[in-house]
Amino acid sequence: MAKESMKAREVKRAKMAAKYANKRAALKEIVRKGEPAEAFEAAQKLQDLPLNSKPSRQHNRCKLTGRPKGYMRMFGLSRIQFREMASQGLIPGVRKASW
């Protein structure tokens, strides 16, 4: 199990990224298409935004355990939890292969 503080940190990052998404997109558009003086000002404002407002700072974690490694996007679980749940038949459409 991951520490509760690590899980809470990821939740905080997700909220902050959602909060600043529109502002960040607008500033990036100005940087890309604006005149050089405007682009420089927009780049400065972009740098002044909180670091955790960047979507790239988020990390996928298992919904059950909070494990950051071995994450399977399709299910939102770590490989360990996925294997246990699949063996118990808790994931619809998934069954253990045998040949």
Jmol script that loads the backbone (N, CA, C; Angstrom):
load data "model"
ATOM      1  N   MET A   1       0.833  -1.180   0.000  1.00  0.00           N
ATOM      2  CA  MET A   1       0.000   0.000   0.000  1.00  0.00           C
ATOM      3  C   MET A   1       0.884   1.252   0.000  1.00  0.00           C
ATOM      4  N   ALA A   2       0.509   2.205  -0.795  1.00  0.00           N
ATOM      5  CA  ALA A   2       1.233   3.462  -0.835  1.00  0.00           C
ATOM      6  C   ALA A   2       0.868   4.297   0.392  1.00  0.00           C
ATOM      7  N   LYS A   3       1.766   5.197   0.726  1.00  0.00           N
ATOM      8  CA  LYS A   3       1.478   6.080   1.850  1.00  0.00           C
ATOM      9  C   LYS A   3       0.308   6.990   1.490  1.00  0.00           C
ATOM     10  N   GLU A   4      -0.494   7.301   2.469  1.00  0.00           N
ATOM     11  CA  GLU A   4      -1.657   8.158   2.248  1.00  0.00           C
ATOM     12  C   GLU A   4      -1.234   9.541   1.752  1.00  0.00           C
ATOM     13  N   SER A   5      -0.074  10.004   2.201  1.00  0.00           N
ATOM     14  CA  SER A   5       0.389  11.322   1.774  1.00  0.00           C
ATOM     15  C   SER A   5       0.699  11.338   0.276  1.00  0.00           C
ATOM     16  N   MET A   6       1.188  10.217  -0.260  1.00  0.00           N
ATOM     17  CA  MET A   6       1.493  10.149  -1.687  1.00  0.00           C
ATOM     18  C   MET A   6       0.196  10.153  -2.508  1.00  0.00           C
ATOM     19  N   LYS A   7      -0.804   9.427  -2.024  1.00  0.00           N
ATOM     20  CA  LYS A   7      -2.094   9.414  -2.714  1.00  0.00           C
ATOM     21  C   LYS A   7      -2.724  10.806  -2.679  1.00  0.00           C
ATOM     22  N   ALA A   8      -2.648  11.451  -1.531  1.00  0.00           N
ATOM     23  CA  ALA A   8      -3.223  12.787  -1.380  1.00  0.00           C
ATOM     24  C   ALA A   8      -2.503  13.797  -2.271  1.00  0.00           C
ATOM     25  N   ARG A   9      -1.204  13.633  -2.423  1.00  0.00           N
ATOM     26  CA  ARG A   9      -0.427  14.529  -3.277  1.00  0.00           C
ATOM     27  C   ARG A   9      -0.881  14.421  -4.732  1.00  0.00           C
ATOM     28  N   GLU A  10      -1.159  13.210  -5.183  1.00  0.00           N
ATOM     29  CA  GLU A  10      -1.635  13.011  -6.557  1.00  0.00           C
ATOM     30  C   GLU A  10      -3.018  13.624  -6.756  1.00  0.00           C
ATOM     31  N   VAL A  11      -3.874  13.496  -5.759  1.00  0.00           N
ATOM     32  CA  VAL A  11      -5.209  14.105  -5.844  1.00  0.00           C
ATOM     33  C   VAL A  11      -5.081  15.620  -5.919  1.00  0.00           C
ATOM     34  N   LYS A  12      -4.185  16.168  -5.126  1.00  0.00           N
ATOM     35  CA  LYS A  12      -3.957  17.613  -5.117  1.00  0.00           C
ATOM     36  C   LYS A  12      -3.450  18.091  -6.479  1.00  0.00           C
ATOM     37  N   ARG A  13      -2.518  17.318  -7.071  1.00  0.00           N
ATOM     38  CA  ARG A  13      -1.997  17.672  -8.391  1.00  0.00           C
ATOM     39  C   ARG A  13      -3.089  17.635  -9.448  1.00  0.00           C
ATOM     40  N   ALA A  14      -3.965  16.647  -9.379  1.00  0.00           N
ATOM     41  CA  ALA A  14      -5.046  16.534 -10.363  1.00  0.00           C
ATOM     42  C   ALA A  14      -5.997  17.729 -10.260  1.00  0.00           C
ATOM     43  N   LYS A  15      -6.332  18.123  -9.037  1.00  0.00           N
ATOM     44  CA  LYS A  15      -7.221  19.273  -8.841  1.00  0.00           C
ATOM     45  C   LYS A  15      -6.579  20.555  -9.356  1.00  0.00           C
ATOM     46  N   MET A  16      -5.295  20.722  -9.065  1.00  0.00           N
ATOM     47  CA  MET A  16      -4.604  21.941  -9.470  1.00  0.00           C
ATOM     48  C   MET A  16      -4.463  22.000 -10.995  1.00  0.00           C
ATOM     49  N   ALA A  17      -4.197  20.862 -11.621  1.00  0.00           N
ATOM     50  CA  ALA A  17      -4.079  20.832 -13.082  1.00  0.00           C
ATOM     51  C   ALA A  17      -5.412  21.191 -13.727  1.00  0.00           C
ATOM     52  N   ALA A  18      -6.505  20.703 -13.160  1.00  0.00           N
ATOM     53  CA  ALA A  18      -7.829  21.031 -13.691  1.00  0.00           C
ATOM     54  C   ALA A  18      -8.153  22.509 -13.491  1.00  0.00           C
ATOM     55  N   LYS A  19      -7.737  23.049 -12.364  1.00  0.00           N
ATOM     56  CA  LYS A  19      -8.021  24.452 -12.035  1.00  0.00           C
ATOM     57  C   LYS A  19      -7.328  25.408 -13.015  1.00  0.00           C
ATOM     58  N   TYR A  20      -6.078  25.106 -13.361  1.00  0.00           N
ATOM     59  CA  TYR A  20      -5.283  26.007 -14.193  1.00  0.00           C
ATOM     60  C   TYR A  20      -5.266  25.615 -15.670  1.00  0.00           C
ATOM     61  N   ALA A  21      -6.027  24.619 -16.071  1.00  0.00           N
ATOM     62  CA  ALA A  21      -5.968  24.105 -17.446  1.00  0.00           C
ATOM     63  C   ALA A  21      -6.309  25.190 -18.477  1.00  0.00           C
ATOM     64  N   ASN A  22      -7.392  25.918 -18.267  1.00  0.00           N
ATOM     65  CA  ASN A  22      -7.799  26.944 -19.239  1.00  0.00           C
ATOM     66  C   ASN A  22      -6.784  28.073 -19.325  1.00  0.00           C
ATOM     67  N   LYS A  23      -6.317  28.522 -18.178  1.00  0.00           N
ATOM     68  CA  LYS A  23      -5.343  29.610 -18.143  1.00  0.00           C
ATOM     69  C   LYS A  23      -4.048  29.193 -18.825  1.00  0.00           C
ATOM     70  N   ARG A  24      -3.599  27.984 -18.538  1.00  0.00           N
ATOM     71  CA  ARG A  24      -2.367  27.463 -19.122  1.00  0.00           C
ATOM     72  C   ARG A  24      -2.506  27.331 -20.644  1.00  0.00           C
ATOM     73  N   ALA A  25      -3.653  26.855 -21.111  1.00  0.00           N
ATOM     74  CA  ALA A  25      -3.878  26.694 -22.554  1.00  0.00           C
ATOM     75  C   ALA A  25      -3.892  28.053 -23.260  1.00  0.00           C
ATOM     76  N   ALA A  26      -4.523  29.044 -22.638  1.00  0.00           N
ATOM     77  CA  ALA A  26      -4.577  30.376 -23.240  1.00  0.00           C
ATOM     78  C   ALA A  26      -3.182  30.984 -23.349  1.00  0.00           C
ATOM     79  N   LEU A  27      -2.394  30.846 -22.293  1.00  0.00           N
ATOM     80  CA  LEU A  27      -1.033  31.400 -22.320  1.00  0.00           C
ATOM     81  C   LEU A  27      -0.164  30.682 -23.352  1.00  0.00           C
ATOM     82  N   LYS A  28      -0.327  29.370 -23.453  1.00  0.00           N
ATOM     83  CA  LYS A  28       0.449  28.623 -24.443  1.00  0.00           C
ATOM     84  C   LYS A  28       0.086  29.045 -25.864  1.00  0.00           C
ATOM     85  N   GLU A  29      -1.186  29.340 -26.088  1.00  0.00           N
ATOM     86  CA  GLU A  29      -1.623  29.788 -27.413  1.00  0.00           C
ATOM     87  C   GLU A  29      -0.988  31.136 -27.755  1.00  0.00           C
ATOM     88  N   ILE A  30      -0.911  32.028 -26.780  1.00  0.00           N
ATOM     89  CA  ILE A  30      -0.275  33.330 -27.000  1.00  0.00           C
ATOM     90  C   ILE A  30       1.201  33.148 -27.301  1.00  0.00           C
ATOM     91  N   VAL A  31       1.854  32.248 -26.593  1.00  0.00           N
ATOM     92  CA  VAL A  31       3.277  31.991 -26.822  1.00  0.00           C
ATOM     93  C   VAL A  31       3.487  31.470 -28.240  1.00  0.00           C
ATOM     94  N   ARG A  32       2.581  30.603 -28.700  1.00  0.00           N
ATOM     95  CA  ARG A  32       2.741  30.025 -30.039  1.00  0.00           C
ATOM     96  C   ARG A  32       2.431  31.011 -31.165  1.00  0.00           C
ATOM     97  N   LYS A  33       1.357  31.811 -30.999  1.00  0.00           N
ATOM     98  CA  LYS A  33       0.878  32.629 -32.117  1.00  0.00           C
ATOM     99  C   LYS A  33       1.058  34.134 -31.937  1.00  0.00           C
ATOM    100  N   GLY A  34       1.384  34.567 -30.744  1.00  0.00           N
ATOM    101  CA  GLY A  34       1.460  36.002 -30.496  1.00  0.00           C
ATOM    102  C   GLY A  34       2.732  36.639 -31.022  1.00  0.00           C
ATOM    103  N   GLU A  35       2.752  37.958 -30.967  1.00  0.00           N
ATOM    104  CA  GLU A  35       3.954  38.703 -31.352  1.00  0.00           C
ATOM    105  C   GLU A  35       5.041  38.430 -30.315  1.00  0.00           C
ATOM    106  N   PRO A  36       6.293  38.658 -30.664  1.00  0.00           N
ATOM    107  CA  PRO A  36       7.397  38.321 -29.741  1.00  0.00           C
ATOM    108  C   PRO A  36       7.280  38.958 -28.357  1.00  0.00           C
ATOM    109  N   ALA A  37       6.853  40.205 -28.286  1.00  0.00           N
ATOM    110  CA  ALA A  37       6.733  40.871 -26.978  1.00  0.00           C
ATOM    111  C   ALA A  37       5.621  40.223 -26.150  1.00  0.00           C
ATOM    112  N   GLU A  38       4.476  39.963 -26.802  1.00  0.00           N
ATOM    113  CA  GLU A  38       3.366  39.307 -26.102  1.00  0.00           C
ATOM    114  C   GLU A  38       3.745  37.892 -25.688  1.00  0.00           C
ATOM    115  N   ALA A  39       4.442  37.203 -26.582  1.00  0.00           N
ATOM    116  CA  ALA A  39       4.842  35.825 -26.307  1.00  0.00           C
ATOM    117  C   ALA A  39       5.777  35.769 -25.109  1.00  0.00           C
ATOM    118  N   PHE A  40       6.677  36.732 -25.022  1.00  0.00           N
ATOM    119  CA  PHE A  40       7.609  36.760 -23.887  1.00  0.00           C
ATOM    120  C   PHE A  40       6.853  36.968 -22.581  1.00  0.00           C
ATOM    121  N   GLU A  41       5.897  37.902 -22.583  1.00  0.00           N
ATOM    122  CA  GLU A  41       5.103  38.161 -21.387  1.00  0.00           C
ATOM    123  C   GLU A  41       4.293  36.918 -20.994  1.00  0.00           C
ATOM    124  N   ALA A  42       3.707  36.262 -21.978  1.00  0.00           N
ATOM    125  CA  ALA A  42       2.910  35.061 -21.702  1.00  0.00           C
ATOM    126  C   ALA A  42       3.793  33.944 -21.157  1.00  0.00           C
ATOM    127  N   ALA A  43       5.004  33.831 -21.680  1.00  0.00           N
ATOM    128  CA  ALA A  43       5.934  32.809 -21.193  1.00  0.00           C
ATOM    129  C   ALA A  43       6.313  33.075 -19.746  1.00  0.00           C
ATOM    130  N   GLN A  44       6.490  34.347 -19.403  1.00  0.00           N
ATOM    131  CA  GLN A  44       6.808  34.707 -18.018  1.00  0.00           C
ATOM    132  C   GLN A  44       5.639  34.339 -17.091  1.00  0.00           C
ATOM    133  N   LYS A  45       4.421  34.635 -17.527  1.00  0.00           N
ATOM    134  CA  LYS A  45       3.247  34.298 -16.716  1.00  0.00           C
ATOM    135  C   LYS A  45       3.086  32.788 -16.591  1.00  0.00           C
ATOM    136  N   LEU A  46       3.420  32.081 -17.656  1.00  0.00           N
ATOM    137  CA  LEU A  46       3.344  30.618 -17.642  1.00  0.00           C
ATOM    138  C   LEU A  46       4.316  30.043 -16.619  1.00  0.00           C
ATOM    139  N   GLN A  47       5.485  30.643 -16.531  1.00  0.00           N
ATOM    140  CA  GLN A  47       6.482  30.181 -15.558  1.00  0.00           C
ATOM    141  C   GLN A  47       6.075  30.499 -14.126  1.00  0.00           C
ATOM    142  N   ASP A  48       5.263  31.530 -13.955  1.00  0.00           N
ATOM    143  CA  ASP A  48       4.842  31.919 -12.614  1.00  0.00           C
ATOM    144  C   ASP A  48       3.727  31.037 -12.053  1.00  0.00           C
ATOM    145  N   LEU A  49       3.085  30.240 -12.912  1.00  0.00           N
ATOM    146  CA  LEU A  49       2.044  29.330 -12.425  1.00  0.00           C
ATOM    147  C   LEU A  49       2.675  28.254 -11.542  1.00  0.00           C
ATOM    148  N   PRO A  50       1.907  27.691 -10.624  1.00  0.00           N
ATOM    149  CA  PRO A  50       2.456  26.640  -9.749  1.00  0.00           C
ATOM    150  C   PRO A  50       2.939  25.434 -10.552  1.00  0.00           C
ATOM    151  N   LEU A  51       4.015  24.822 -10.097  1.00  0.00           N
ATOM    152  CA  LEU A  51       4.575  23.667 -10.805  1.00  0.00           C
ATOM    153  C   LEU A  51       3.591  22.509 -10.860  1.00  0.00           C
ATOM    154  N   ASN A  52       2.835  22.299  -9.792  1.00  0.00           N
ATOM    155  CA  ASN A  52       1.905  21.178  -9.762  1.00  0.00           C
ATOM    156  C   ASN A  52       0.674  21.395 -10.634  1.00  0.00           C
ATOM    157  N   SER A  53       0.590  22.552 -11.299  1.00  0.00           N
ATOM    158  CA  SER A  53      -0.524  22.764 -12.211  1.00  0.00           C
ATOM    159  C   SER A  53      -0.226  22.176 -13.588  1.00  0.00           C
ATOM    160  N   LYS A  54       0.980  21.655 -13.772  1.00  0.00           N
ATOM    161  CA  LYS A  54       1.324  21.002 -15.040  1.00  0.00           C
ATOM    162  C   LYS A  54       0.733  19.598 -15.052  1.00  0.00           C
ATOM    163  N   PRO A  55       0.030  19.248 -16.121  1.00  0.00           N
ATOM    164  CA  PRO A  55      -0.526  17.891 -16.188  1.00  0.00           C
ATOM    165  C   PRO A  55       0.559  16.819 -16.244  1.00  0.00           C
ATOM    166  N   SER A  56       1.740  17.174 -16.737  1.00  0.00           N
ATOM    167  CA  SER A  56       2.812  16.182 -16.868  1.00  0.00           C
ATOM    168  C   SER A  56       3.384  15.761 -15.516  1.00  0.00           C
ATOM    169  N   ARG A  57       3.053  16.468 -14.462  1.00  0.00           N
ATOM    170  CA  ARG A  57       3.576  16.092 -13.143  1.00  0.00           C
ATOM    171  C   ARG A  57       2.719  15.040 -12.452  1.00  0.00           C
ATOM    172  N   GLN A  58       1.572  14.742 -13.028  1.00  0.00           N
ATOM    173  CA  GLN A  58       0.712  13.717 -12.446  1.00  0.00           C
ATOM    174  C   GLN A  58       1.259  12.338 -12.786  1.00  0.00           C
ATOM    175  N   HIS A  59       1.008  11.395 -11.906  1.00  0.00           N
ATOM    176  CA  HIS A  59       1.466  10.028 -12.116  1.00  0.00           C
ATOM    177  C   HIS A  59       0.293   9.093 -11.881  1.00  0.00           C
ATOM    178  N   ASN A  60       0.126   8.121 -12.779  1.00  0.00           N
ATOM    179  CA  ASN A  60      -0.966   7.163 -12.617  1.00  0.00           C
ATOM    180  C   ASN A  60      -0.706   6.265 -11.425  1.00  0.00           C
ATOM    181  N   ARG A  61      -1.742   6.025 -10.639  1.00  0.00           N
ATOM    182  CA  ARG A  61      -1.631   5.150  -9.482  1.00  0.00           C
ATOM    183  C   ARG A  61      -2.809   4.186  -9.450  1.00  0.00           C
ATOM    184  N   CYS A  62      -2.576   3.019  -8.870  1.00  0.00           N
ATOM    185  CA  CYS A  62      -3.614   2.010  -8.714  1.00  0.00           C
ATOM    186  C   CYS A  62      -4.745   2.586  -7.859  1.00  0.00           C
ATOM    187  N   LYS A  63      -5.979   2.344  -8.287  1.00  0.00           N
ATOM    188  CA  LYS A  63      -7.140   2.869  -7.559  1.00  0.00           C
ATOM    189  C   LYS A  63      -7.313   2.206  -6.193  1.00  0.00           C
ATOM    190  N   LEU A  64      -6.854   0.968  -6.064  1.00  0.00           N
ATOM    191  CA  LEU A  64      -7.040   0.239  -4.806  1.00  0.00           C
ATOM    192  C   LEU A  64      -5.890   0.430  -3.832  1.00  0.00           C
ATOM    193  N   THR A  65      -4.673   0.300  -4.319  1.00  0.00           N
ATOM    194  CA  THR A  65      -3.521   0.311  -3.423  1.00  0.00           C
ATOM    195  C   THR A  65      -2.697   1.576  -3.502  1.00  0.00           C
ATOM    196  N   GLY A  66      -2.784   2.314  -4.602  1.00  0.00           N
ATOM    197  CA  GLY A  66      -1.975   3.513  -4.764  1.00  0.00           C
ATOM    198  C   GLY A  66      -0.599   3.220  -5.325  1.00  0.00           C
ATOM    199  N   ARG A  67      -0.360   1.989  -5.756  1.00  0.00           N
ATOM    200  CA  ARG A  67       0.950   1.610  -6.296  1.00  0.00           C
ATOM    201  C   ARG A  67       1.214   2.371  -7.598  1.00  0.00           C
ATOM    202  N   PRO A  68       2.387   3.031  -7.726  1.00  0.00           N
ATOM    203  CA  PRO A  68       2.662   3.823  -8.913  1.00  0.00           C
ATOM    204  C   PRO A  68       3.237   3.026 -10.084  1.00  0.00           C
ATOM    205  N   LYS A  69       3.822   1.883  -9.813  1.00  0.00           N
ATOM    206  CA  LYS A  69       4.465   1.116 -10.878  1.00  0.00           C
ATOM    207  C   LYS A  69       3.592  -0.060 -11.289  1.00  0.00           C
ATOM    208  N   GLY A  70       3.748  -0.502 -12.528  1.00  0.00           N
ATOM    209  CA  GLY A  70       2.976  -1.622 -13.021  1.00  0.00           C
ATOM    210  C   GLY A  70       1.510  -1.275 -13.180  1.00  0.00           C
ATOM    211  N   TYR A  71       1.223  -0.053 -13.587  1.00  0.00           N
ATOM    212  CA  TYR A  71      -0.153   0.443 -13.713  1.00  0.00           C
ATOM    213  C   TYR A  71      -0.718   0.054 -15.071  1.00  0.00           C
ATOM    214  N   MET A  72      -1.937  -0.444 -15.096  1.00  0.00           N
ATOM    215  CA  MET A  72      -2.612  -0.803 -16.335  1.00  0.00           C
ATOM    216  C   MET A  72      -3.729   0.211 -16.576  1.00  0.00           C
ATOM    217  N   ARG A  73      -3.566   1.054 -17.575  1.00  0.00           N
ATOM    218  CA  ARG A  73      -4.501   2.143 -17.836  1.00  0.00           C
ATOM    219  C   ARG A  73      -5.917   1.680 -18.089  1.00  0.00           C
ATOM    220  N   MET A  74      -6.041   0.607 -18.832  1.00  0.00           N
ATOM    221  CA  MET A  74      -7.362   0.140 -19.231  1.00  0.00           C
ATOM    222  C   MET A  74      -8.247  -0.196 -18.032  1.00  0.00           C
ATOM    223  N   PHE A  75      -7.620  -0.611 -16.938  1.00  0.00           N
ATOM    224  CA  PHE A  75      -8.367  -1.029 -15.754  1.00  0.00           C
ATOM    225  C   PHE A  75      -8.167  -0.107 -14.560  1.00  0.00           C
ATOM    226  N   GLY A  76      -7.135   0.727 -14.573  1.00  0.00           N
ATOM    227  CA  GLY A  76      -6.870   1.619 -13.458  1.00  0.00           C
ATOM    228  C   GLY A  76      -6.310   0.900 -12.247  1.00  0.00           C
ATOM    229  N   LEU A  77      -5.684  -0.251 -12.491  1.00  0.00           N
ATOM    230  CA  LEU A  77      -5.150  -1.076 -11.404  1.00  0.00           C
ATOM    231  C   LEU A  77      -3.680  -1.386 -11.650  1.00  0.00           C
ATOM    232  N   SER A  78      -2.999  -1.757 -10.572  1.00  0.00           N
ATOM    233  CA  SER A  78      -1.633  -2.240 -10.732  1.00  0.00           C
ATOM    234  C   SER A  78      -1.686  -3.679 -11.214  1.00  0.00           C
ATOM    235  N   ARG A  79      -0.575  -4.167 -11.715  1.00  0.00           N
ATOM    236  CA  ARG A  79      -0.532  -5.520 -12.269  1.00  0.00           C
ATOM    237  C   ARG A  79      -0.863  -6.566 -11.218  1.00  0.00           C
ATOM    238  N   ILE A  80      -0.493  -6.303  -9.975  1.00  0.00           N
ATOM    239  CA  ILE A  80      -0.727  -7.262  -8.894  1.00  0.00           C
ATOM    240  C   ILE A  80      -2.219  -7.363  -8.592  1.00  0.00           C
ATOM    241  N   GLN A  81      -2.866  -6.220  -8.426  1.00  0.00           N
ATOM    242  CA  GLN A  81      -4.301  -6.215  -8.146  1.00  0.00           C
ATOM    243  C   GLN A  81      -5.081  -6.762  -9.332  1.00  0.00           C
ATOM    244  N   PHE A  82      -4.623  -6.441 -10.544  1.00  0.00           N
ATOM    245  CA  PHE A  82      -5.293  -6.951 -11.734  1.00  0.00           C
ATOM    246  C   PHE A  82      -5.259  -8.469 -11.748  1.00  0.00           C
ATOM    247  N   ARG A  83      -4.105  -9.054 -11.464  1.00  0.00           N
ATOM    248  CA  ARG A  83      -3.962 -10.510 -11.495  1.00  0.00           C
ATOM    249  C   ARG A  83      -4.844 -11.181 -10.443  1.00  0.00           C
ATOM    250  N   GLU A  84      -4.851 -10.599  -9.244  1.00  0.00           N
ATOM    251  CA  GLU A  84      -5.684 -11.163  -8.171  1.00  0.00           C
ATOM    252  C   GLU A  84      -7.167 -11.091  -8.528  1.00  0.00           C
ATOM    253  N   MET A  85      -7.609  -9.948  -9.016  1.00  0.00           N
ATOM    254  CA  MET A  85      -9.027  -9.781  -9.346  1.00  0.00           C
ATOM    255  C   MET A  85      -9.424 -10.638 -10.546  1.00  0.00           C
ATOM    256  N   ALA A  86      -8.524 -10.764 -11.521  1.00  0.00           N
ATOM    257  CA  ALA A  86      -8.826 -11.600 -12.687  1.00  0.00           C
ATOM    258  C   ALA A  86      -8.922 -13.063 -12.284  1.00  0.00           C
ATOM    259  N   SER A  87      -8.067 -13.509 -11.386  1.00  0.00           N
ATOM    260  CA  SER A  87      -8.100 -14.897 -10.933  1.00  0.00           C
ATOM    261  C   SER A  87      -9.389 -15.193 -10.163  1.00  0.00           C
ATOM    262  N   GLN A  88      -9.905 -14.206  -9.457  1.00  0.00           N
ATOM    263  CA  GLN A  88     -11.135 -14.379  -8.690  1.00  0.00           C
ATOM    264  C   GLN A  88     -12.383 -14.167  -9.553  1.00  0.00           C
ATOM    265  N   GLY A  89     -12.178 -13.731 -10.802  1.00  0.00           N
ATOM    266  CA  GLY A  89     -13.299 -13.503 -11.700  1.00  0.00           C
ATOM    267  C   GLY A  89     -14.032 -12.207 -11.445  1.00  0.00           C
ATOM    268  N   LEU A  90     -13.357 -11.220 -10.871  1.00  0.00           N
ATOM    269  CA  LEU A  90     -14.003  -9.949 -10.528  1.00  0.00           C
ATOM    270  C   LEU A  90     -13.970  -8.926 -11.660  1.00  0.00           C
ATOM    271  N   ILE A  91     -13.190  -9.200 -12.707  1.00  0.00           N
ATOM    272  CA  ILE A  91     -13.099  -8.275 -13.827  1.00  0.00           C
ATOM    273  C   ILE A  91     -13.847  -8.888 -15.011  1.00  0.00           C
ATOM    274  N   PRO A  92     -14.926  -8.267 -15.451  1.00  0.00           N
ATOM    275  CA  PRO A  92     -15.716  -8.832 -16.543  1.00  0.00           C
ATOM    276  C   PRO A  92     -14.909  -8.930 -17.838  1.00  0.00           C
ATOM    277  N   GLY A  93     -15.056 -10.042 -18.527  1.00  0.00           N
ATOM    278  CA  GLY A  93     -14.403 -10.227 -19.818  1.00  0.00           C
ATOM    279  C   GLY A  93     -12.954 -10.644 -19.744  1.00  0.00           C
ATOM    280  N   VAL A  94     -12.434 -10.851 -18.548  1.00  0.00           N
ATOM    281  CA  VAL A  94     -11.033 -11.243 -18.391  1.00  0.00           C
ATOM    282  C   VAL A  94     -10.988 -12.593 -17.698  1.00  0.00           C
ATOM    283  N   ARG A  95     -10.219 -13.497 -18.280  1.00  0.00           N
ATOM    284  CA  ARG A  95     -10.027 -14.767 -17.601  1.00  0.00           C
ATOM    285  C   ARG A  95      -8.590 -15.212 -17.822  1.00  0.00           C
ATOM    286  N   LYS A  96      -8.122 -16.037 -16.936  1.00  0.00           N
ATOM    287  CA  LYS A  96      -6.738 -16.494 -16.979  1.00  0.00           C
ATOM    288  C   LYS A  96      -6.575 -17.461 -18.138  1.00  0.00           C
ATOM    289  N   ALA A  97      -5.511 -17.254 -18.896  1.00  0.00           N
ATOM    290  CA  ALA A  97      -5.235 -18.130 -20.027  1.00  0.00           C
ATOM    291  C   ALA A  97      -4.663 -19.451 -19.538  1.00  0.00           C
ATOM    292  N   SER A  98      -5.006 -20.521 -20.224  1.00  0.00           N
ATOM    293  CA  SER A  98      -4.410 -21.814 -19.904  1.00  0.00           C
ATOM    294  C   SER A  98      -4.312 -22.615 -21.180  1.00  0.00           C
ATOM    295  N   TRP A  99      -3.143 -23.164 -21.434  1.00  0.00           N
ATOM    296  CA  TRP A  99      -2.951 -24.002 -22.606  1.00  0.00           C
ATOM    297  C   TRP A  99      -1.887 -25.027 -22.366  1.00  0.00           C
TER     298      TRP A  99
END
end "model"
wireframe off; spacefill off
backbone 0.3
color backbone group
